Amino acid sequence: MPASYFDVDGTLVRTNLVHPTVYYLANQANPLRSLKLLGRALARAPEMLVAEMRDRRTFNELLFSSYEGISQDRLLVLADDAFESVMKKALHPHARDLVKRCLDEGHEVVLVSGALDFLMTRLADHLGAHHVIANRLEIKDGHATGRLLRPVVAGPEKARLIREHAKARGHDLNECFAYSDSYSDVPMLSVVGHPACVNPDTKLRQLAKAYSWPVVSLS
Amino acid sequence: MSNPLVVTLDRKSAPRTIFAGDKLVEVDMPAGTRVLYPRPPLSPLKDVDAAIRYAINHPHGSEPLHALLRPGMKVFIAIDDISLPLPPMRRPDVRERVLTVVLQTLADHGVEDYEMCIATSVHRRMTADEVRWIVGDRIFDAHWPDRLYNHDAEDAANMQEVCTTDHGEVVEINKRAAQSDLIIYVNLNLVPMDGGHKSVTVGLCGYKSLRAHHEPRTMRDCHSYMDPKSSALATSVERMGRALQKHVKVFTIETTVNNNMFDKSLGFLHKNEDDLTGGERAALKALTFTLSKLPQPARQAIFQKVPSPYGVTGVFAGATEAVHELTLQRCNEQYVVPVKGQADVLVAGIPYISPYNVNSFLNPLLVSVMAQGYLFNLYRGQPLVKKGGTMIITHPCSDIFDKEHHAPYIEFVHNLLPETRDAMELHKRYEAKFASNPAYIQMYRTGHAYHPAHPFFMWYWGEAGRQWLGRVIVVGADNEYIPKLLGYETARSMPEALEMAKDGLSHDPSITMTHIPPILMADCTG
């Protein structure tokens, strides 16, 4: 049985990692605390912008440092709302069709995302996906430290995690599928036998053309 | 008096000019070569709109359309896609004219619940502009995309299994069509394998139904596709159509066009090279030279952006089989060229276009479809070439694919053909899995790609020719590996190809060349 590995942000949903983060920061119990966290994140924005251009992993680490100090309870309490308000509404119109077809074909469907695990599990439940490979916040004394647990899911690391997952589950990677919208996911697309680009960015579209990878529109 | 459609060359004959993709090439053929030319275009109908009205009011084997209508009924109008005719015809397309009359008739009889669907089957979805071209601005603006849309064979919720034939063939069609009180099919019949029961049974079906006949064994039993009485494919489709019509009511409107593919300025492409005037000869030379110098996209634009001035030669309406009989007669009037005797060698120029690459490039798989599929099969009676004979084609066989329209073809040609060219093997080992590839299916459903089963069907399309021919030699290929993948040999020139064709023969080979396009169909007797 093959597996289908899906990147999430930009691929299945229109949003990116920033949207749920902003939702969390803006929905703290105390409005003043929300303002403080948003202000801190805004101050780091230029740094994040530079990181995004250079290295997706560094960007992820900088972005998720915004969660520092938020209690684990709050993270989980807001997860349903964040999923409903931010992610579910942003699903591409044909995302469910594509995932369903993979499920109908008997594929094991795995979401592979730099987003946070408690949001991804909700999306997985909603789509019927079997597994989630996502980033996890480090929690100490019931509060997020702002650091990510290793391994950080981003770029080439996604490819390694997919290899590891496929090996553990007995999938032949040549038979597996992967879907992404971003050039930063070329390593993940390259390890499977059936890569496909979904609403790709310009660089990935060019690469897809060169390698004759299918280009799928879910809009 | 010699037959102007079957010309035997002598030493003084001019070189023949044939297509090699989107270029023209001059070839010197040996004396004794028999060249088949298409019939001149039939005279078009003088008043097409009147002919349409007459046809639907005086149908064959059915009550007139207006007598089938009642207020509140549900009507489904299915329309042939832009794969017909080739190239697309000048506006107004005859389908627009038919639809204009049909929609007016529906309105006059209080039928408001109707939808229109482009019967694409597993072909690519047509773009909005292509649909607009076929149905015209007024109909398009009033109906697209809610009441005028492309068929989606992979929308499981909107497909319905209607019945199964006594041969076990599953008849599944578009659910809205299956649940309508009346299906009106608006066809444009280019060649004899189009139309009839194929329109609804194939045009509105999905992979489940296509599997019944688009498979190697059925394709091998077609002698030929263009002669429905000798085609296992047509027999299967007819069986499914008859079974379907026990459950749904179909009113068929078929139209035929002449073979006026090229405008007056290119009229010399229809003619025997020996009959060209000085001016026409110069124009042919100039065109050949210009095409040889232009880059490929420009050549493609020249041929594909210029619609054809086809004339409508017939409009027939009523019961599917009664209508189609008349359509076939009119098609045969236009295309059939009587020929006596088979040749050792068949020479054909492969043109730039096929039903499957409207507005895109004729990729290597489609080259094989044109050679062993279409051009080999343009006969009734017996093939133009003897069993085990040689087919020589002219084409560059460039490794170019439209990355959107033909996305699954690329993997088929580069990953599967290196494994095997055996159609049975491809069918058994690879087809089902490949045809369910979720990425390709999504491209078919929301993009403009052919369904992933389509490249398999295309390979099977060449199966009758593949089984019959001993070898295929390509002249002018720009690479060696594509011909090899297709199972072809290569030659640098026509004389070299003809020399190769002598292998194994104790005599000089008899040669027949077809001057296509425009289309002709040989009626070959012994």
Contacts between the chains, C-beta under 8 A, distances in Angstrom:
chain1	res1	chain2	res2	distance
A	4	B	438	7.0
A	94	B	442	6.7
A	94	B	445	7.4
A	94	B	446	5.5
A	97	B	442	7.2
A	97	B	445	7.3
A	98	B	438	5.9
A	98	B	442	5.2
A	101	B	436	8.0
A	101	B	438	4.3
A	101	B	441	6.2
A	101	B	442	7.4
A	102	B	438	5.0
A	105	B	436	5.6
A	105	B	438	6.4
A	107	B	438	7.7
A	177	B	438	6.7
A	177	B	439	6.6
A	179	B	439	7.2
A	194	B	437	6.9
A	194	B	439	6.6
A	196	B	439	3.7
A	208	B	403	7.7
A	209	B	403	5.6
A	212	B	401	7.2
A	212	B	403	6.3
A	212	B	407	7.3
A	212	B	410	4.4
A	212	B	411	7.4
A	212	B	414	7.7
A	214	B	407	5.1
A	214	B	408	7.8
A	214	B	439	4.4
A	214	B	440	6.0
A	214	B	443	5.6
A	214	B	449	7.8
A	215	B	403	7.3
A	215	B	404	7.0
A	215	B	407	7.5
A	215	B	443	7.2
A	215	B	447	7.4
A	216	B	439	5.6
A	216	B	442	4.6
A	216	B	443	5.6
A	216	B	446	7.3
A	216	B	447	7.0
A	217	B	442	7.7
A	217	B	443	7.9
A	217	B	446	4.8
A	217	B	447	5.4
A	218	B	442	7.2
A	218	B	446	6.9
A	219	B	446	7.6
